[in-house]
């Protein structure tokens, strides 16, 4: 296939492009400097010229707290731009795969969220991403994922390893729970869904769930640091307080993948060990 990856400079976009290229597909990896998805003419022109079989939209405004102060920008990138991509995909017969987030949920449910649970975002970021899902349309593949970690870009694994090299304790919240997801693993599932042109909504995360505090301890242990240096803190005690609300429960059940008979991703400890080794070498 010919595949256009939008938002290819991000940690997931980078690994999605690498996954398709490594499997022999013809990949066009577009960064924002090369394709501003909020501009309709650019989107129609690029997809009309490239004529991809699949468009994977990894572009997003993911600065969760900044979205609270700049809602217009959040909706422009996370929702309005998806309208352009969906229009171009229909016009040029391309399959659209759009990446979404656990932030579309309130986080108040006691159990993991599955694909048919009611959405109820509590932040501008989550609300704008939910509208992006709607703009993608019924024919698109929508992949919700959470707590992304990868070799390229900023994430908690790199942050913990950097802090571990300094003196003193590390403090991470213990009352937010989620499913760590590793970009190389998620990219492989995205490729499978796109090759099959499977429409609809899929939760795609690595198995296992932890709090941020527990995850930081796992990272420390994987790097042969003392996990007891990581101390718990409540979200309400963070100073300064974060502008955007975080879901207390971000755990995503991969129910649609299981119903489709597709393999679930391995437990997060497996890719965590590999990523820590890569980052330390």
Secondary structure, DSSP 8 states (H G I E B T S, - for coil): -EEEEESTTSHHHHHHHHHHHHTT-EEEEE-TTT--TT-HHHHHHHHHHH--SEEEE------HHHHHH-HHHHHIIIIIHHHHHHHHHHHTT-EEEEEEEGGGS-S--SS-B-TTS-----SHHHHHHHHHHHHH-TTSEEEEE-SEE-SSS--HHHHHHHHHTSSS-EEEESS-EE--EEHHHHHHHHHHHHHTT--EEEE---B--EEHHHHHHHHHHHTT--GGGEEEE-GGG-SS--SS---SEE-B--HHHHHTT-----BHHHHHHHHHHHHH-
